[in-house]
């Protein structure tokens, strides 16, 4: 009997918590505040992007290309021939 009452109290407390959490989450005030915060973030990003300094490009002509020659003989491997040797 005591165990059943304890479970009933737990279920009631959890139900009340879920009810009030959902009520707050879906309230008009919370929805308005969330949209306002999204709008503020967009404005802050625009303002911050205007304040960013432009850096000088110093990456020109830093890559040196090396011409590869075919002087080295490459050993050709044939998979089927390797199996036949066994």
PyMOL Python script that loads the backbone (N, CA, C, O; Angstrom):
from pymol import cmd

cmd.read_pdbstr("""\
ATOM      1  N   UNK A   1       0.817  -1.195   0.000  1.00  0.00           N
ATOM      2  CA  UNK A   1       0.000   0.000   0.000  1.00  0.00           C
ATOM      3  C   UNK A   1       0.859   1.256   0.000  1.00  0.00           C
ATOM      4  O   UNK A   1       0.606   2.187  -0.765  1.00  0.00           O
ATOM      5  N   UNK A   2       1.870   1.282   0.855  1.00  0.00           N
ATOM      6  CA  UNK A   2       2.757   2.438   0.943  1.00  0.00           C
ATOM      7  C   UNK A   2       3.557   2.600  -0.353  1.00  0.00           C
ATOM      8  O   UNK A   2       3.818   3.718  -0.796  1.00  0.00           O
ATOM      9  N   UNK A   3       3.938   1.481  -0.946  1.00  0.00           N
ATOM     10  CA  UNK A   3       4.704   1.506  -2.185  1.00  0.00           C
ATOM     11  C   UNK A   3       3.859   2.098  -3.320  1.00  0.00           C
ATOM     12  O   UNK A   3       4.374   2.849  -4.148  1.00  0.00           O
ATOM     13  N   UNK A   4       2.586   1.766  -3.359  1.00  0.00           N
ATOM     14  CA  UNK A   4       1.694   2.276  -4.396  1.00  0.00           C
ATOM     15  C   UNK A   4       1.467   3.774  -4.236  1.00  0.00           C
ATOM     16  O   UNK A   4       1.387   4.495  -5.231  1.00  0.00           O
ATOM     17  N   UNK A   5       1.365   4.239  -3.033  1.00  0.00           N
ATOM     18  CA  UNK A   5       1.217   5.680  -2.784  1.00  0.00           C
ATOM     19  C   UNK A   5       2.475   6.418  -3.197  1.00  0.00           C
ATOM     20  O   UNK A   5       2.405   7.510  -3.761  1.00  0.00           O
ATOM     21  N   UNK A   6       3.625   5.826  -2.917  1.00  0.00           N
ATOM     22  CA  UNK A   6       4.901   6.441  -3.306  1.00  0.00           C
ATOM     23  C   UNK A   6       4.969   6.578  -4.827  1.00  0.00           C
ATOM     24  O   UNK A   6       5.367   7.627  -5.333  1.00  0.00           O
ATOM     25  N   UNK A   7       4.589   5.539  -5.558  1.00  0.00           N
ATOM     26  CA  UNK A   7       4.603   5.602  -7.028  1.00  0.00           C
ATOM     27  C   UNK A   7       3.609   6.622  -7.549  1.00  0.00           C
ATOM     28  O   UNK A   7       3.887   7.311  -8.530  1.00  0.00           O
ATOM     29  N   UNK A   8       2.457   6.727  -6.908  1.00  0.00           N
ATOM     30  CA  UNK A   8       1.459   7.711  -7.302  1.00  0.00           C
ATOM     31  C   UNK A   8       1.995   9.133  -7.115  1.00  0.00           C
ATOM     32  O   UNK A   8       1.791   9.992  -7.973  1.00  0.00           O
ATOM     33  N   UNK A   9       2.673   9.380  -6.007  1.00  0.00           N
ATOM     34  CA  UNK A   9       3.262  10.699  -5.755  1.00  0.00           C
ATOM     35  C   UNK A   9       4.329  10.999  -6.801  1.00  0.00           C
ATOM     36  O   UNK A   9       4.395  12.121  -7.303  1.00  0.00           O
ATOM     37  N   UNK A  10       5.171  10.015  -7.143  1.00  0.00           N
ATOM     38  CA  UNK A  10       6.195  10.217  -8.166  1.00  0.00           C
ATOM     39  C   UNK A  10       5.560  10.567  -9.511  1.00  0.00           C
ATOM     40  O   UNK A  10       6.018  11.477 -10.203  1.00  0.00           O
ATOM     41  N   UNK A  11       4.523   9.851  -9.870  1.00  0.00           N
ATOM     42  CA  UNK A  11       3.852  10.101 -11.154  1.00  0.00           C
ATOM     43  C   UNK A  11       3.221  11.480 -11.167  1.00  0.00           C
ATOM     44  O   UNK A  11       3.288  12.172 -12.183  1.00  0.00           O
ATOM     45  N   UNK A  12       2.617  11.895 -10.078  1.00  0.00           N
ATOM     46  CA  UNK A  12       1.991  13.227  -9.994  1.00  0.00           C
ATOM     47  C   UNK A  12       3.057  14.314 -10.102  1.00  0.00           C
ATOM     48  O   UNK A  12       2.861  15.294 -10.821  1.00  0.00           O
ATOM     49  N   UNK A  13       4.170  14.160  -9.406  1.00  0.00           N
ATOM     50  CA  UNK A  13       5.237  15.172  -9.449  1.00  0.00           C
ATOM     51  C   UNK A  13       5.823  15.272 -10.855  1.00  0.00           C
ATOM     52  O   UNK A  13       6.040  16.374 -11.359  1.00  0.00           O
ATOM     53  N   UNK A  14       6.078  14.136 -11.485  1.00  0.00           N
ATOM     54  CA  UNK A  14       6.634  14.155 -12.842  1.00  0.00           C
ATOM     55  C   UNK A  14       5.638  14.765 -13.819  1.00  0.00           C
ATOM     56  O   UNK A  14       6.037  15.514 -14.711  1.00  0.00           O
ATOM     57  N   UNK A  15       4.358  14.462 -13.670  1.00  0.00           N
ATOM     58  CA  UNK A  15       3.326  15.023 -14.547  1.00  0.00           C
ATOM     59  C   UNK A  15       3.232  16.540 -14.378  1.00  0.00           C
ATOM     60  O   UNK A  15       3.119  17.273 -15.360  1.00  0.00           O
ATOM     61  N   UNK A  16       3.280  16.999 -13.145  1.00  0.00           N
ATOM     62  CA  UNK A  16       3.231  18.443 -12.895  1.00  0.00           C
ATOM     63  C   UNK A  16       4.456  19.124 -13.506  1.00  0.00           C
ATOM     64  O   UNK A  16       4.334  20.195 -14.101  1.00  0.00           O
ATOM     65  N   UNK A  17       5.618  18.522 -13.367  1.00  0.00           N
ATOM     66  CA  UNK A  17       6.833  19.100 -13.942  1.00  0.00           C
ATOM     67  C   UNK A  17       6.718  19.192 -15.466  1.00  0.00           C
ATOM     68  O   UNK A  17       7.032  20.231 -16.046  1.00  0.00           O
ATOM     69  N   UNK A  18       6.278  18.129 -16.109  1.00  0.00           N
ATOM     70  CA  UNK A  18       6.134  18.138 -17.573  1.00  0.00           C
ATOM     71  C   UNK A  18       5.080  19.151 -18.002  1.00  0.00           C
ATOM     72  O   UNK A  18       5.266  19.834 -19.010  1.00  0.00           O
ATOM     73  N   UNK A  19       3.986  19.267 -17.268  1.00  0.00           N
ATOM     74  CA  UNK A  19       2.927  20.220 -17.600  1.00  0.00           C
ATOM     75  C   UNK A  19       3.436  21.654 -17.543  1.00  0.00           C
ATOM     76  O   UNK A  19       3.219  22.423 -18.479  1.00  0.00           O
ATOM     77  N   UNK A  20       4.112  22.023 -16.452  1.00  0.00           N
ATOM     78  CA  UNK A  20       4.585  23.405 -16.324  1.00  0.00           C
ATOM     79  C   UNK A  20       5.726  23.713 -17.296  1.00  0.00           C
ATOM     80  O   UNK A  20       5.841  24.836 -17.786  1.00  0.00           O
ATOM     81  N   UNK A  21       6.555  22.731 -17.567  1.00  0.00           N
ATOM     82  CA  UNK A  21       7.619  22.948 -18.545  1.00  0.00           C
ATOM     83  C   UNK A  21       7.040  23.177 -19.931  1.00  0.00           C
ATOM     84  O   UNK A  21       7.470  24.093 -20.633  1.00  0.00           O
ATOM     85  N   UNK A  22       6.077  22.366 -20.337  1.00  0.00           N
ATOM     86  CA  UNK A  22       5.427  22.549 -21.636  1.00  0.00           C
ATOM     87  C   UNK A  22       4.656  23.847 -21.709  1.00  0.00           C
ATOM     88  O   UNK A  22       4.649  24.521 -22.739  1.00  0.00           O
ATOM     89  N   UNK A  23       4.008  24.192 -20.617  1.00  0.00           N
ATOM     90  CA  UNK A  23       3.246  25.441 -20.586  1.00  0.00           C
ATOM     91  C   UNK A  23       4.163  26.646 -20.777  1.00  0.00           C
ATOM     92  O   UNK A  23       3.821  27.570 -21.515  1.00  0.00           O
ATOM     93  N   UNK A  24       5.317  26.647 -20.124  1.00  0.00           N
ATOM     94  CA  UNK A  24       6.254  27.753 -20.288  1.00  0.00           C
ATOM     95  C   UNK A  24       6.856  27.752 -21.685  1.00  0.00           C
ATOM     96  O   UNK A  24       6.978  28.804 -22.313  1.00  0.00           O
ATOM     97  N   UNK A  25       7.233  26.571 -22.176  1.00  0.00           N
ATOM     98  CA  UNK A  25       7.912  26.476 -23.468  1.00  0.00           C
ATOM     99  C   UNK A  25       7.014  26.949 -24.600  1.00  0.00           C
ATOM    100  O   UNK A  25       7.489  27.611 -25.523  1.00  0.00           O
ATOM    101  N   UNK A  26       5.723  26.622 -24.550  1.00  0.00           N
ATOM    102  CA  UNK A  26       4.800  26.996 -25.616  1.00  0.00           C
ATOM    103  C   UNK A  26       4.064  28.300 -25.338  1.00  0.00           C
ATOM    104  O   UNK A  26       3.120  28.629 -26.057  1.00  0.00           O
ATOM    105  N   UNK A  27       4.463  29.046 -24.328  1.00  0.00           N
ATOM    106  CA  UNK A  27       3.794  30.310 -24.028  1.00  0.00           C
ATOM    107  C   UNK A  27       4.180  31.371 -25.059  1.00  0.00           C
ATOM    108  O   UNK A  27       5.241  31.302 -25.680  1.00  0.00           O
ATOM    109  N   UNK A  28       3.289  32.356 -25.226  1.00  0.00           N
ATOM    110  CA  UNK A  28       3.540  33.434 -26.187  1.00  0.00           C
ATOM    111  C   UNK A  28       4.751  34.262 -25.794  1.00  0.00           C
ATOM    112  O   UNK A  28       5.506  34.713 -26.656  1.00  0.00           O
ATOM    113  N   UNK A  29       4.937  34.462 -24.514  1.00  0.00           N
ATOM    114  CA  UNK A  29       6.074  35.263 -24.039  1.00  0.00           C
ATOM    115  C   UNK A  29       7.407  34.606 -24.399  1.00  0.00           C
ATOM    116  O   UNK A  29       8.336  35.278 -24.846  1.00  0.00           O
ATOM    117  N   UNK A  30       7.490  33.316 -24.206  1.00  0.00           N
ATOM    118  CA  UNK A  30       8.727  32.608 -24.530  1.00  0.00           C
ATOM    119  C   UNK A  30       8.977  32.605 -26.033  1.00  0.00           C
ATOM    120  O   UNK A  30      10.118  32.757 -26.468  1.00  0.00           O
ATOM    121  N   UNK A  31       7.932  32.434 -26.828  1.00  0.00           N
ATOM    122  CA  UNK A  31       8.085  32.438 -28.286  1.00  0.00           C
ATOM    123  C   UNK A  31       8.550  33.806 -28.762  1.00  0.00           C
ATOM    124  O   UNK A  31       9.425  33.893 -29.623  1.00  0.00           O
ATOM    125  N   UNK A  32       7.978  34.877 -28.217  1.00  0.00           N
ATOM    126  CA  UNK A  32       8.400  36.233 -28.584  1.00  0.00           C
ATOM    127  C   UNK A  32       9.861  36.463 -28.214  1.00  0.00           C
ATOM    128  O   UNK A  32      10.622  37.027 -29.000  1.00  0.00           O
ATOM    129  N   UNK A  33      10.253  36.030 -27.024  1.00  0.00           N
ATOM    130  CA  UNK A  33      11.642  36.214 -26.594  1.00  0.00           C
ATOM    131  C   UNK A  33      12.613  35.430 -27.471  1.00  0.00           C
ATOM    132  O   UNK A  33      13.710  35.908 -27.761  1.00  0.00           O
ATOM    133  N   UNK A  34      12.227  34.255 -27.887  1.00  0.00           N
ATOM    134  CA  UNK A  34      13.128  33.468 -28.731  1.00  0.00           C
ATOM    135  C   UNK A  34      13.292  34.127 -30.097  1.00  0.00           C
ATOM    136  O   UNK A  34      14.403  34.179 -30.625  1.00  0.00           O
ATOM    137  N   UNK A  35      12.199  34.631 -30.679  1.00  0.00           N
ATOM    138  CA  UNK A  35      12.314  35.319 -31.972  1.00  0.00           C
ATOM    139  C   UNK A  35      13.140  36.592 -31.841  1.00  0.00           C
ATOM    140  O   UNK A  35      13.915  36.927 -32.736  1.00  0.00           O
ATOM    141  N   UNK A  36      12.977  37.294 -30.738  1.00  0.00           N
ATOM    142  CA  UNK A  36      13.779  38.510 -30.522  1.00  0.00           C
ATOM    143  C   UNK A  36      15.258  38.172 -30.400  1.00  0.00           C
ATOM    144  O   UNK A  36      16.106  38.900 -30.915  1.00  0.00           O
ATOM    145  N   UNK A  37      15.569  37.081 -29.728  1.00  0.00           N
ATOM    146  CA  UNK A  37      16.977  36.715 -29.585  1.00  0.00           C
ATOM    147  C   UNK A  37      17.565  36.303 -30.929  1.00  0.00           C
ATOM    148  O   UNK A  37      18.728  36.597 -31.205  1.00  0.00           O
ATOM    149  N   UNK A  38      16.774  35.621 -31.781  1.00  0.00           N
ATOM    150  CA  UNK A  38      17.268  35.278 -33.123  1.00  0.00           C
ATOM    151  C   UNK A  38      17.555  36.541 -33.923  1.00  0.00           C
ATOM    152  O   UNK A  38      18.559  36.619 -34.630  1.00  0.00           O
ATOM    153  N   UNK A  39      16.679  37.523 -33.813  1.00  0.00           N
ATOM    154  CA  UNK A  39      16.859  38.769 -34.547  1.00  0.00           C
ATOM    155  C   UNK A  39      18.093  39.518 -34.017  1.00  0.00           C
ATOM    156  O   UNK A  39      18.861  40.081 -34.797  1.00  0.00           O
ATOM    157  N   UNK A  40      18.276  39.520 -32.696  1.00  0.00           N
ATOM    158  CA  UNK A  40      19.441  40.186 -32.112  1.00  0.00           C
ATOM    159  C   UNK A  40      20.736  39.515 -32.542  1.00  0.00           C
ATOM    160  O   UNK A  40      21.734  40.196 -32.776  1.00  0.00           O
ATOM    161  N   UNK A  41      20.734  38.203 -32.648  1.00  0.00           N
ATOM    162  CA  UNK A  41      21.946  37.491 -33.069  1.00  0.00           C
ATOM    163  C   UNK A  41      22.305  37.876 -34.496  1.00  0.00           C
ATOM    164  O   UNK A  41      23.476  38.108 -34.798  1.00  0.00           O
ATOM    165  N   UNK A  42      21.308  37.946 -35.382  1.00  0.00           N
ATOM    166  CA  UNK A  42      21.571  38.343 -36.764  1.00  0.00           C
ATOM    167  C   UNK A  42      22.153  39.754 -36.831  1.00  0.00           C
ATOM    168  O   UNK A  42      23.090  40.006 -37.589  1.00  0.00           O
ATOM    169  N   UNK A  43      21.603  40.666 -36.045  1.00  0.00           N
ATOM    170  CA  UNK A  43      22.105  42.032 -36.039  1.00  0.00           C
ATOM    171  C   UNK A  43      23.523  42.097 -35.479  1.00  0.00           C
ATOM    172  O   UNK A  43      24.357  42.842 -35.994  1.00  0.00           O
ATOM    173  N   UNK A  44      23.800  41.331 -34.441  1.00  0.00           N
ATOM    174  CA  UNK A  44      25.139  41.309 -33.860  1.00  0.00           C
ATOM    175  C   UNK A  44      26.158  40.759 -34.844  1.00  0.00           C
ATOM    176  O   UNK A  44      27.288  41.244 -34.903  1.00  0.00           O
ATOM    177  N   UNK A  45      25.771  39.755 -35.614  1.00  0.00           N
ATOM    178  CA  UNK A  45      26.675  39.193 -36.611  1.00  0.00           C
ATOM    179  C   UNK A  45      26.966  40.217 -37.704  1.00  0.00           C
ATOM    180  O   UNK A  45      28.108  40.342 -38.145  1.00  0.00           O
ATOM    181  N   UNK A  46      25.964  40.937 -38.135  1.00  0.00           N
ATOM    182  CA  UNK A  46      26.165  41.965 -39.162  1.00  0.00           C
ATOM    183  C   UNK A  46      27.098  43.065 -38.654  1.00  0.00           C
ATOM    184  O   UNK A  46      27.996  43.499 -39.376  1.00  0.00           O
ATOM    185  N   UNK A  47      26.889  43.511 -37.428  1.00  0.00           N
ATOM    186  CA  UNK A  47      27.744  44.555 -36.853  1.00  0.00           C
ATOM    187  C   UNK A  47      29.169  44.046 -36.693  1.00  0.00           C
ATOM    188  O   UNK A  47      30.122  44.757 -37.009  1.00  0.00           O
ATOM    189  N   UNK A  48      29.320  42.828 -36.207  1.00  0.00           N
ATOM    190  CA  UNK A  48      30.656  42.265 -36.002  1.00  0.00           C
ATOM    191  C   UNK A  48      31.372  42.048 -37.326  1.00  0.00           C
ATOM    192  O   UNK A  48      32.586  42.238 -37.409  1.00  0.00           O
ATOM    193  N   UNK A  49      30.637  41.651 -38.365  1.00  0.00           N
ATOM    194  CA  UNK A  49      31.279  41.419 -39.655  1.00  0.00           C
ATOM    195  C   UNK A  49      31.771  42.722 -40.275  1.00  0.00           C
ATOM    196  O   UNK A  49      32.746  42.720 -41.026  1.00  0.00           O
ATOM    197  N   UNK A  50      31.108  43.830 -39.968  1.00  0.00           N
ATOM    198  CA  UNK A  50      31.577  45.121 -40.493  1.00  0.00           C
ATOM    199  C   UNK A  50      32.857  45.576 -39.798  1.00  0.00           C
ATOM    200  O   UNK A  50      33.653  46.306 -40.388  1.00  0.00           O
ATOM    201  N   UNK A  51      33.063  45.154 -38.555  1.00  0.00           N
ATOM    202  CA  UNK A  51      34.230  45.562 -37.780  1.00  0.00           C
ATOM    203  C   UNK A  51      35.452  44.677 -38.019  1.00  0.00           C
ATOM    204  O   UNK A  51      36.537  44.995 -37.531  1.00  0.00           O
ATOM    205  N   UNK A  52      35.305  43.587 -38.749  1.00  0.00           N
ATOM    206  CA  UNK A  52      36.430  42.689 -38.970  1.00  0.00           C
ATOM    207  C   UNK A  52      37.495  43.349 -39.844  1.00  0.00           C
ATOM    208  O   UNK A  52      37.169  43.948 -40.869  1.00  0.00           O
ATOM    209  N   UNK A  53      38.747  43.244 -39.451  1.00  0.00           N
ATOM    210  CA  UNK A  53      39.791  43.830 -40.287  1.00  0.00           C
ATOM    211  C   UNK A  53      40.110  42.911 -41.472  1.00  0.00           C
ATOM    212  O   UNK A  53      40.017  41.688 -41.372  1.00  0.00           O
ATOM    213  N   UNK A  54      40.484  43.525 -42.578  1.00  0.00           N
ATOM    214  CA  UNK A  54      40.887  42.751 -43.749  1.00  0.00           C
ATOM    215  C   UNK A  54      42.389  42.548 -43.707  1.00  0.00           C
ATOM    216  O   UNK A  54      43.144  43.504 -43.531  1.00  0.00           O
ATOM    217  N   UNK A  55      42.817  41.330 -43.865  1.00  0.00           N
ATOM    218  CA  UNK A  55      44.237  41.008 -43.831  1.00  0.00           C
ATOM    219  C   UNK A  55      44.814  41.024 -45.231  1.00  0.00           C
ATOM    220  O   UNK A  55      44.135  40.699 -46.205  1.00  0.00           O
ATOM    221  N   UNK A  56      46.062  41.400 -45.315  1.00  0.00           N
ATOM    222  CA  UNK A  56      46.754  41.443 -46.596  1.00  0.00           C
ATOM    223  C   UNK A  56      47.021  40.017 -47.072  1.00  0.00           C
ATOM    224  O   UNK A  56      47.380  39.141 -46.285  1.00  0.00           O
ATOM    225  N   UNK A  57      46.843  39.807 -48.352  1.00  0.00           N
ATOM    226  CA  UNK A  57      47.069  38.497 -48.940  1.00  0.00           C
ATOM    227  C   UNK A  57      48.570  38.310 -49.163  1.00  0.00           C
ATOM    228  O   UNK A  57      49.164  39.009 -49.983  1.00  0.00           O
ATOM    229  N   UNK A  58      49.182  37.377 -48.443  1.00  0.00           N
ATOM    230  CA  UNK A  58      50.605  37.128 -48.600  1.00  0.00           C
ATOM    231  C   UNK A  58      50.881  35.701 -49.070  1.00  0.00           C
ATOM    232  O   UNK A  58      51.939  35.142 -48.781  1.00  0.00           O
ATOM    233  N   UNK A  59      49.940  35.123 -49.783  1.00  0.00           N
ATOM    234  CA  UNK A  59      50.097  33.737 -50.211  1.00  0.00           C
ATOM    235  C   UNK A  59      50.389  33.600 -51.699  1.00  0.00           C
ATOM    236  O   UNK A  59      50.267  32.505 -52.249  1.00  0.00           O
ATOM    237  N   UNK A  60      50.765  34.667 -52.348  1.00  0.00           N
ATOM    238  CA  UNK A  60      51.053  34.579 -53.776  1.00  0.00           C
ATOM    239  C   UNK A  60      52.459  34.028 -53.993  1.00  0.00           C
ATOM    240  O   UNK A  60      53.398  34.389 -53.284  1.00  0.00           O
ATOM    241  N   UNK A  61      52.582  33.169 -54.962  1.00  0.00           N
ATOM    242  CA  UNK A  61      53.856  32.581 -55.394  1.00  0.00           C
ATOM    243  C   UNK A  61      54.607  31.873 -54.263  1.00  0.00           C
ATOM    244  O   UNK A  61      55.828  31.992 -54.165  1.00  0.00           O
ATOM    245  N   UNK A  62      53.908  31.161 -53.435  1.00  0.00           N
ATOM    246  CA  UNK A  62      54.600  30.430 -52.382  1.00  0.00           C
ATOM    247  C   UNK A  62      54.742  28.947 -52.727  1.00  0.00           C
ATOM    248  O   UNK A  62      55.480  28.218 -52.065  1.00  0.00           O
ATOM    249  N   UNK A  63      54.039  28.513 -53.751  1.00  0.00           N
ATOM    250  CA  UNK A  63      54.111  27.106 -54.144  1.00  0.00           C
ATOM    251  C   UNK A  63      55.105  26.971 -55.288  1.00  0.00           C
ATOM    252  O   UNK A  63      55.002  27.656 -56.305  1.00  0.00           O
ATOM    253  N   UNK A  64      56.056  26.089 -55.105  1.00  0.00           N
ATOM    254  CA  UNK A  64      57.020  25.806 -56.165  1.00  0.00           C
ATOM    255  C   UNK A  64      56.693  24.443 -56.743  1.00  0.00           C
ATOM    256  O   UNK A  64      56.666  23.437 -56.033  1.00  0.00           O
ATOM    257  N   UNK A  65      56.450  24.427 -58.021  1.00  0.00           N
ATOM    258  CA  UNK A  65      56.117  23.177 -58.672  1.00  0.00           C
ATOM    259  C   UNK A  65      57.393  22.505 -59.146  1.00  0.00           C
ATOM    260  O   UNK A  65      58.276  23.149 -59.712  1.00  0.00           O
ATOM    261  N   UNK A  66      57.478  21.213 -58.911  1.00  0.00           N
ATOM    262  CA  UNK A  66      58.634  20.439 -59.321  1.00  0.00           C
ATOM    263  C   UNK A  66      58.194  19.558 -60.478  1.00  0.00           C
ATOM    264  O   UNK A  66      57.185  18.857 -60.407  1.00  0.00           O
ATOM    265  N   UNK A  67      58.975  19.612 -61.537  1.00  0.00           N
ATOM    266  CA  UNK A  67      58.646  18.820 -62.699  1.00  0.00           C
ATOM    267  C   UNK A  67      59.038  17.374 -62.425  1.00  0.00           C
ATOM    268  O   UNK A  67      60.186  17.086 -62.085  1.00  0.00           O
ATOM    269  N   UNK A  68      58.090  16.481 -62.574  1.00  0.00           N
ATOM    270  CA  UNK A  68      58.374  15.078 -62.329  1.00  0.00           C
ATOM    271  C   UNK A  68      58.851  14.432 -63.628  1.00  0.00           C
ATOM    272  O   UNK A  68      58.281  14.648 -64.698  1.00  0.00           O
ATOM    273  N   UNK A  69      59.893  13.648 -63.508  1.00  0.00           N
ATOM    274  CA  UNK A  69      60.424  12.970 -64.683  1.00  0.00           C
ATOM    275  C   UNK A  69      60.111  11.482 -64.597  1.00  0.00           C
ATOM    276  O   UNK A  69      59.887  10.938 -63.516  1.00  0.00           O
ATOM    277  N   UNK A  70      60.102  10.849 -65.738  1.00  0.00           N
ATOM    278  CA  UNK A  70      59.825   9.416 -65.798  1.00  0.00           C
ATOM    279  C   UNK A  70      61.105   8.608 -65.851  1.00  0.00           C
ATOM    280  O   UNK A  70      61.107   7.499 -66.386  1.00  0.00           O
ATOM    281  N   UNK A  71      62.167   9.118 -65.325  1.00  0.00           N
ATOM    282  CA  UNK A  71      63.439   8.432 -65.367  1.00  0.00           C
ATOM    283  C   UNK A  71      63.459   7.225 -64.434  1.00  0.00           C
ATOM    284  O   UNK A  71      64.135   6.236 -64.717  1.00  0.00           O
ATOM    285  N   UNK A  72      62.763   7.293 -63.382  1.00  0.00           N
ATOM    286  CA  UNK A  72      62.721   6.171 -62.455  1.00  0.00           C
ATOM    287  C   UNK A  72      61.840   5.076 -63.054  1.00  0.00           C
ATOM    288  O   UNK A  72      60.743   5.334 -63.550  1.00  0.00           O
ATOM    289  N   UNK A  73      62.339   3.876 -62.994  1.00  0.00           N
ATOM    290  CA  UNK A  73      61.554   2.769 -63.503  1.00  0.00           C
ATOM    291  C   UNK A  73      60.641   2.281 -62.386  1.00  0.00           C
ATOM    292  O   UNK A  73      61.071   1.972 -61.274  1.00  0.00           O
ATOM    293  N   UNK A  74      59.398   2.229 -62.725  1.00  0.00           N
ATOM    294  CA  UNK A  74      58.431   1.765 -61.739  1.00  0.00           C
ATOM    295  C   UNK A  74      58.218   0.279 -61.947  1.00  0.00           C
ATOM    296  O   UNK A  74      58.054  -0.191 -63.073  1.00  0.00           O
ATOM    297  N   UNK A  75      58.223  -0.439 -60.863  1.00  0.00           N
ATOM    298  CA  UNK A  75      58.003  -1.862 -60.928  1.00  0.00           C
ATOM    299  C   UNK A  75      56.510  -2.111 -61.085  1.00  0.00           C
ATOM    300  O   UNK A  75      55.696  -1.619 -60.305  1.00  0.00           O
ATOM    301  N   UNK A  76      56.171  -2.880 -62.102  1.00  0.00           N
ATOM    302  CA  UNK A  76      54.766  -3.168 -62.353  1.00  0.00           C
ATOM    303  C   UNK A  76      54.388  -4.442 -61.617  1.00  0.00           C
ATOM    304  O   UNK A  76      55.067  -5.464 -61.711  1.00  0.00           O
ATOM    305  N   UNK A  77      53.324  -4.356 -60.908  1.00  0.00           N
ATOM    306  CA  UNK A  77      52.830  -5.506 -60.170  1.00  0.00           C
ATOM    307  C   UNK A  77      51.581  -6.027 -60.856  1.00  0.00           C
ATOM    308  O   UNK A  77      50.689  -5.275 -61.249  1.00  0.00           O
ATOM    309  N   UNK A  78      51.555  -7.328 -60.983  1.00  0.00           N
ATOM    310  CA  UNK A  78      50.380  -7.957 -61.536  1.00  0.00           C
ATOM    311  C   UNK A  78      49.837  -8.898 -60.470  1.00  0.00           C
ATOM    312  O   UNK A  78      50.513  -9.843 -60.063  1.00  0.00           O
ATOM    313  N   UNK A  79      48.656  -8.643 -60.036  1.00  0.00           N
ATOM    314  CA  UNK A  79      48.087  -9.370 -58.920  1.00  0.00           C
ATOM    315  C   UNK A  79      47.929 -10.859 -59.236  1.00  0.00           C
ATOM    316  O   UNK A  79      48.217 -11.711 -58.395  1.00  0.00           O
ATOM    317  N   UNK A  80      47.479 -11.159 -60.423  1.00  0.00           N
ATOM    318  CA  UNK A  80      47.218 -12.570 -60.766  1.00  0.00           C
ATOM    319  C   UNK A  80      48.522 -13.361 -60.868  1.00  0.00           C
ATOM    320  O   UNK A  80      48.561 -14.543 -60.525  1.00  0.00           O
ATOM    321  N   UNK A  81      49.560 -12.727 -61.326  1.00  0.00           N
ATOM    322  CA  UNK A  81      50.851 -13.422 -61.414  1.00  0.00           C
ATOM    323  C   UNK A  81      51.417 -13.707 -60.022  1.00  0.00           C
ATOM    324  O   UNK A  81      52.083 -14.719 -59.807  1.00  0.00           O
ATOM    325  N   UNK A  82      51.150 -12.824 -59.104  1.00  0.00           N
ATOM    326  CA  UNK A  82      51.594 -13.068 -57.739  1.00  0.00           C
ATOM    327  C   UNK A  82      50.897 -14.292 -57.141  1.00  0.00           C
ATOM    328  O   UNK A  82      51.506 -15.026 -56.363  1.00  0.00           O
ATOM    329  N   UNK A  83      49.682 -14.510 -57.480  1.00  0.00           N
ATOM    330  CA  UNK A  83      48.942 -15.654 -56.975  1.00  0.00           C
ATOM    331  C   UNK A  83      49.405 -16.961 -57.644  1.00  0.00           C
ATOM    332  O   UNK A  83      49.413 -18.019 -57.015  1.00  0.00           O
ATOM    333  N   UNK A  84      49.781 -16.872 -58.900  1.00  0.00           N
ATOM    334  CA  UNK A  84      50.214 -18.069 -59.627  1.00  0.00           C
ATOM    335  C   UNK A  84      51.545 -18.604 -59.122  1.00  0.00           C
ATOM    336  O   UNK A  84      51.809 -19.801 -59.229  1.00  0.00           O
ATOM    337  N   UNK A  85      52.383 -17.737 -58.577  1.00  0.00           N
ATOM    338  CA  UNK A  85      53.696 -18.146 -58.115  1.00  0.00           C
ATOM    339  C   UNK A  85      53.619 -19.038 -56.874  1.00  0.00           C
ATOM    340  O   UNK A  85      54.571 -19.765 -56.588  1.00  0.00           O
ATOM    341  N   UNK A  86      52.552 -19.000 -56.160  1.00  0.00           N
ATOM    342  CA  UNK A  86      52.427 -19.812 -54.937  1.00  0.00           C
ATOM    343  C   UNK A  86      52.312 -21.243 -55.239  1.00  0.00           C
ATOM    344  O   UNK A  86      52.200 -22.059 -54.324  1.00  0.00           O
TER     345      UNK A  86
END
""", "prot")
cmd.dss("prot")
cmd.show_as("cartoon", "prot")
cmd.util.cbc("prot")
cmd.orient("prot")
